[in-house]
Amino acid sequence: MAKGVPKTHIYRIIRSGEVRVNKKRADASQKIQEGDVLRLPPLRVSEVKAPTNDFISKKINAEITILHEDDSILVVDKPSGIAVHGGSGVSLGLIEAMRAQRPDAKFLELVHRLDRDTSGILMLAKKRSALVHLHEQIREGKMEKRYLLIVHGQLPVSSKSIPLKYPLLKYLLPNGERRVRVATDGGQPSHTNIRVKANYRDGLCSLVEAQLKTGRTHQIRVHLQTYGHPILGDDKYGDQELDKVLKPKRLLLHARHLSFIHPKTEEKMTFEADIPEAFEKMETT
């Protein structure tokens, strides 16, 4: 009967004498007995309107930095917290928001994906021919993607790369949420090269650059977890007890660098996204 009515409002009408039990003023601590006659005043609350899709798409677009756009491709810097597409409780993602703000675009598709909490460079294709060309580069290893991440524990700083090759298998939790684990039986071959760039917080964590050689779901996150140095702020594959010590504000995984051949001009293009404030705070705090 009083769904959506704030408790403060209910207590107020009781104190004011608007609620009566057997024609007498009610008390907030009073218990109703069978046969009591209860009188309530009209309870009305203003309807809370859900944000419209147009509002959401404009908000998403306002938070995204466009690094490059032409008639074939669109390259953006995605903040952490924005899903690349709708679903799983998200009404609109980046791709839907981009389409909504570009009604004349007949074709607009994701070239690759980033997890919702991963920030950094994301590319979209504005023509099917561009999408096919870019996917071919990914398959042939001609597109270079490098990430910055901060992991728990001290790793030796070195200019040499460390290859992480763990086969990965997708599976679903009982609630339907997607997860990935290392599986020698049935897992897909996966390869990440990492290079340790710095140590922070007296060796409690390390700044790492990761280069993808394959592009499996959650690849970097699971590879670093398996290596024994989970990424800070990772609510799926991280170490929550260690996160309580360093208190990261978000998943510290950032798509920093992207280079590829332009699908139309055949020109080599390279983009780098600014390092997020959350990374800089971890270095200086």
Salt bridges, closest charged atoms under 4 A:
ASP54 OD2 - LYS58 NZ 3.29
GLU63 OE2 - LYS59 NZ 2.64
GLU69 OE2 - ARG102 NE 3.09
GLU69 OE2 - LYS126 NZ 2.95
ASP70 OD2 - HIS68 NE2 2.80
ASP70 OD2 - HIS262 NE2 2.74
ASP71 OD2 - LYS127 NZ 3.98
ASP71 OD2 - LYS264 NZ 3.12
GLU109 OE1 - ARG99 NH2 3.13
ASP115 OD1 - HIS218 NE2 3.63
ASP115 OD2 - ARG221 NH1 2.82
GLU140 OE1 - LYS142 NZ 3.01
GLU144 OE2 - ARG146 NH1 2.39
GLU144 OE1 - HIS257 NE2 3.71
GLU177 OE2 - ARG179 NH1 2.86
GLU177 OE2 - LYS236 NZ 3.69
GLU209 OE2 - ARG146 NE 3.46
GLU209 OE1 - ARG195 NH2 3.12
ASP234 OD1 - ARG221 NH2 2.69
ASP235 OD1 - ARG221 NH2 3.87
GLU241 OE2 - LYS244 NZ 3.23
ASP243 OD1 - HIS152 NE2 2.73
GLU266 OE2 - HIS133 NE2 3.39
GLU272 OE1 - ARG256 NH2 3.53
GLU272 OE2 - HIS257 ND1 3.32
GLU277 OE2 - LYS281 NZ 3.51
